[in-house]
């Protein structure tokens, strides 16, 4: 206990200084009596320590070191003598078993305690009794002090200094940044949950919705303990980021293919997209695009995870308010959902994110099960057992040309802004063909794809199977399923060739389609420039076919698959027809390309894109009808069709997948065999003309010309 008559200072130490000894000494006016002299005196000038006797006494004064230091300090500073004397209990000083450091620490702690304290434990952990402090007492006191500090409200703890201590120097700015990042994190999460996965559905009202998933996330983060909450926030945030990336992919696929990204089959299309970037904007453009995509992906994942962690911390810091707010939002959501409340035609209470994820799971399950379904369809072939000499007998001796016009869709003939010009082109083509003795009939086919994926449409048309994804394409092209072209080869009555100017690398699938010889872009003799994606203009491709195969004398009948690629996206710049005798090696197209349009400028306006698309289709149709007029003969049979509709920028987002198909022949008997089909005379099918699935054409064609 303190000595009688001693006076105790009543000093209340702020909570945040309890764990900081220097701050506590400053607040109470105390100093360490032993540390000051040592700090002021260099080591070489300090007196050596006196020997310590076995009884624990030092020097002739036979008092603890702390007492000696205290007396020395008191003589130097008389105003602190009373405090120093008060800090040492006489009983402690007389007890030789007490260690000097313990006495010093206990005295300092008592000096810092309030005068009216009745607890037996001081803030420093010393026991205020006549008995000496034991290690157990010190441990219990330290634990009590730690518990007291841990119960302090967060607002009373010293703020974190931040990088370079900027929070301490700029507290107002720190608060603004803290609030701003919290608001930004919430906004990012809200946008990720409510943003549509289609650009044509994006509007200001679509961001004014209240997603139920946001409320559920808040509930989960509020009920979890601290460690689990942080882990859940990181995982959930990264997942939301991934789903946001998937939505962005959907936006791109809806804009080009009018369908969402297929998580099972569409990964291979990303490499095709890179090739398109290279063809359209060069190698540098391709590299920059890939780097940009990678950086953006990392930024989205990291940003969404950090945003979720930030919101979790805000919920934990303001838990009472967060609980009340979550409860209110839950009630509001239920009421708005029940009453179907709308804002600007958009439902306020939404569960669109859950539906989005549910649809993705459904697509994945269907994709994984599609392989078994398709394998069963693959074995069904009505002509598999037909002898070769009974196949396609109604076309023996004819040259049959199956020609695909890239992106030639129904929109080119139906859209009011394109139809008048297309009508002129088709009318002129009709007149051209009739002048050469040809007749034609037209109808509609329904393609399995739209916007892109020409190879899927080609394989559907030729195999008689609905090839709607890359897995089906790979399965059919590695099978023994016969195609329309391979049946011509199987008869032995035709030489089968392929004119595929869009192919610029190995194409092993060509063997599957039953082609004896394939001419890709490197075998057509073209020395001119590319027109964006298109390696060879259509007019030159047809002229090369004439020189390489069709114009040869004393040849066998030919069955040819010809791909006209000039109408391929991006339709800028495009070629135009020139006199056939001026084509040469194609270098004449250098000047034509310079006079053409810039794709970057064209794609700034949907109207200009539609205009250039229409011109590209006109060029392809003109090239084909002029070729038939120039080189066709009495044995020529031409079947030409579009492979799919163009991208939604041109179609306006319609779900229509119809494409025109036309059969042209010089021999009237050829068209007589399809008179029962109800097709329209001429190159333009009527609106009421029949619509046939593209996969149904093979069997119907082979049946009509079986004899």
Beta strands, then each sheet from edge to edge (+ up, - down):
strand 1: 210-211
strand 2: 342-343
strand 3: 346-347
strand 4: 349-350
strand 5: 399-405
strand 6: 439-446
strand 7: 495-500
strand 8: 517-520
strand 9: 558-564
strand 10: 636-642
strand 11: 658-665
strand 12: 680-681
strand 13: 691-693
sheet 1: 1+ 4+
sheet 2: 2+ 3-
sheet 3: 8+ 7+ 9+ 5+ 10+ 11- 6+ 12-
sheet 4: 8+ 7+ 9+ 5+ 10+ 11- 6+ 13+
end
